[in-house]
């Protein structure tokens, strides 16, 4: 029953996840006929009239625009780890300057939207690398209504933001599933590590979107978050693969994880102290990522060599191809200074997460089903099939497993007139008598302890009364009341329902074991049996 509840919760989480995805897709695919004044205005790509290189680290653009009397015109462009100066008519109207702190010197990646004064025609944009020695990255310019530019930016980057958010949600769902399953099912660590990996890489991808450059104003912190998240990816990724294939102890895995952890700490210290900031050491992070992918491929090849192309291998080949393509595209885009490749990269990551996540979740569900079968057979082994209470084997098992009986008591029961009922009314009536009596005993005494059927017409209830005393007299009165009600409920003519009972508490001074306690309860039960027959 507990596992069924677990499965219901999991299905609820999956349903909730699907609902959130459906709502998110509405932002991309749903359209509404709505026109605002900004929609009537246009934004255009502007090519600089002149581009000048000043030294090795500065590039200067001379941009010519059409004069306008409006106050909401703006020039938009992207800068990456560069100081920015914008001049209109020879006057400085906008700038971003780098400042050294423990968080770094970088200005980060900025989607800059500069409001242009009315009647301006000549604009100079100067970009200077914060870190000397790096190739100067050029940029493109758009000019138009500021509101229109922002809306277009959001519309373009929304698919990437939604995909990134979905990856995070999938990772969170995996961790929730792991929390539900970890105590019930062995070998679910892969779910946990895949969940952590998905959340980290999803957060990194979301941080890289243009929407993030607008929402997170402090781009120095945004850049720092991106580098730190990248450094955190390899360890959960490798641990997920290790647990997914159930490799067990792996010296190579442990060594690589130790190297990654030590490298991450060293790079962070170097960044904080200014010895070597992340921008200058990012290639080391990229090497870490490539090495983790190589490790993944090595594990995959070894698995094929040992077990052939099973379902896990096929899923991982698809995942490895998607992740590998995604990583290659992102690395080429980074080192070549390319843009608009983030959607491809995120799709690859999403495919990897979905394929391997599906396999991990499927494996978890299979183990849940196996556990349900084990629980069912275990329950059947200790349950009396006729009455639904525990059987004699369960009672004897409890006696063997319990070493201290202090505070325990027992109520024993015997059904009067069962033989007469079988001989005169038939065995079907006798079975109904036994089942009804078991229901009565369980209803009255079951709340205080476990009920057992230890013989044909013999039952007992073991009560732990360490916390409070047990009033046997009150419960016997309830028993007699339900006997009369049961006779009417069964509707069997001439059936006289009588349940004799006896009660005894374990006495450490006189009882050598719990059987001695049961024997004393049996004596009182037989006295009750004789008394009921005389009535």
Helices and strands as residue ranges (DSSP letters): H 2-29, H 37-40, E 43-46, E 50-54, E 58-64, E 73-80, E 82-88, E 91-96, E 109-115, E 122-129, E 141-145, H 146-181, H 189-207, H 210-215, H 219-244, H 251-273, H 278-307, H 311-336, H 342-382, E 390-391, H 392-401, E 408-415, H 418-425, H 427-445, E 449-453, E 458-464, H 472-490, E 499-505, H 514-534
